[in-house]
């Protein structure tokens, strides 16, 4: 029996938009999903970023404390999920490699972020396949507004990705033998947070929402009907 999959987007805790979990719960109530997939970048890890940042964003302990509050609310609402590690989730591992440490000396992602046993963590760049649809974070290929469709075309398979906060929606491709889709699931971030300041210079802004896939054949983007500038 095929699943109804709900896809949670990039949240970048502690930078998740206030009220976003309530929105997600309403979508879950409407669709009654049988599987939950978090597409990656659950956390922002701004303090560990390789980019320049103001002193106020260089405190990993304060960032973690605030992020944990949001993560506990997410996992309470969705106690069982598959999570795909994104590029921001992986910053601690990347920093360990950059200074010559064996990443094995670090605590696991699940342990450090106090995730429940119902959350299954998939390593960065892994592809999770459910009912013939591939789910992965999206940071291993080209970008642009048609990134998801281009991934589907390259894979010859339906694909769901995150990573691109300003991309959202479903694009179908077909030939005489098959029809596939590429879906970008937007994000759940508060673009006014200081850690998200890097995106303010771009014309395209975050699109808040989540994804639904039914029977491995149909994809839907559920937008949060909210002014993204608020």
DAPEQUI-V271048 format. One record per backbone hydrogen bond with DSSP energy under -0.5 kcal/mol. NH is the residue of the N-H (numbers start at 1). CO is the residue of the C=O. E is the energy in kcal/mol with one decimal. If there is no record, write none. Layout:
# DAPEQUI-V271048
NH CO E
NH CO E
This chain:
# DAPEQUI-V271048
5 3 -0.6
5 213 -2.9
6 35 -2.6
7 211 -3.0
8 6 -0.6
8 37 -2.9
10 186 -0.7
11 41 -1.8
12 41 -2.7
13 42 -2.9
15 12 -3.1
17 188 -2.7
20 17 -2.0
23 19 -1.7
24 20 -2.4
25 21 -2.6
26 22 -1.8
27 23 -1.9
28 24 -2.6
29 25 -2.4
30 26 -1.7
31 27 -2.0
32 28 -2.7
34 4 -2.3
35 4 -1.8
37 6 -2.7
38 82 -3.5
39 8 -2.7
39 37 -0.6
44 13 -2.3
45 13 -0.5
48 45 -1.6
49 46 -1.9
57 54 -2.0
58 55 -1.7
60 58 -0.7
63 59 -2.0
64 60 -2.4
65 61 -2.2
66 62 -2.1
67 63 -2.6
68 64 -2.8
69 65 -1.1
70 66 -1.2
71 67 -2.7
72 68 -2.6
73 69 -1.2
74 70 -2.1
75 71 -2.8
76 72 -1.6
77 73 -1.7
78 74 -2.3
81 118 -1.6
82 36 -2.4
83 120 -3.2
84 38 -2.4
85 83 -0.6
85 122 -2.5
90 86 -1.5
91 88 -1.5
94 90 -2.5
95 91 -2.6
96 92 -2.0
97 93 -2.1
98 94 -2.1
99 95 -1.5
100 97 -1.4
101 96 -3.2
103 101 -0.7
105 102 -2.5
106 103 -1.7
112 108 -2.8
113 109 -2.2
114 111 -1.1
115 110 -2.5
119 116 -1.9
120 81 -2.8
120 118 -0.7
121 119 -0.6
122 83 -3.2
125 85 -0.6
126 123 -2.1
128 126 -0.5
128 135 -2.7
129 127 -0.6
130 128 -0.5
130 133 -2.3
133 130 -2.0
134 158 -2.7
135 128 -2.6
136 160 -2.0
141 138 -0.5
147 144 -1.8
150 146 -2.5
151 147 -2.2
152 148 -2.4
153 149 -2.4
154 150 -2.3
155 151 -2.4
156 152 -1.4
157 152 -1.6
159 181 -2.3
160 134 -2.6
161 183 -2.8
162 137 -2.2
164 162 -2.1
165 163 -1.0
167 164 -1.9
169 184 -2.4
171 182 -2.4
173 180 -3.2
175 178 -2.5
180 173 -2.8
182 171 -2.4
183 159 -2.5
184 169 -2.2
185 161 -1.7
186 167 -1.3
187 207 -2.1
188 10 -2.6
190 15 -3.0
191 189 -0.9
193 190 -1.9
196 193 -1.5
197 194 -1.6
199 196 -1.9
200 197 -1.6
202 199 -1.2
207 165 -2.5
208 206 -0.6
209 187 -1.7
210 222 -1.8
211 7 -2.0
212 220 -2.5
213 5 -2.5
214 218 -2.4
215 3 -1.5
217 214 -2.2
218 214 -2.0
220 212 -2.9
222 210 -3.1
222 220 -0.6
223 221 -0.8
224 208 -2.8
225 223 -0.7
226 224 -2.5
228 226 -0.6
230 227 -2.2
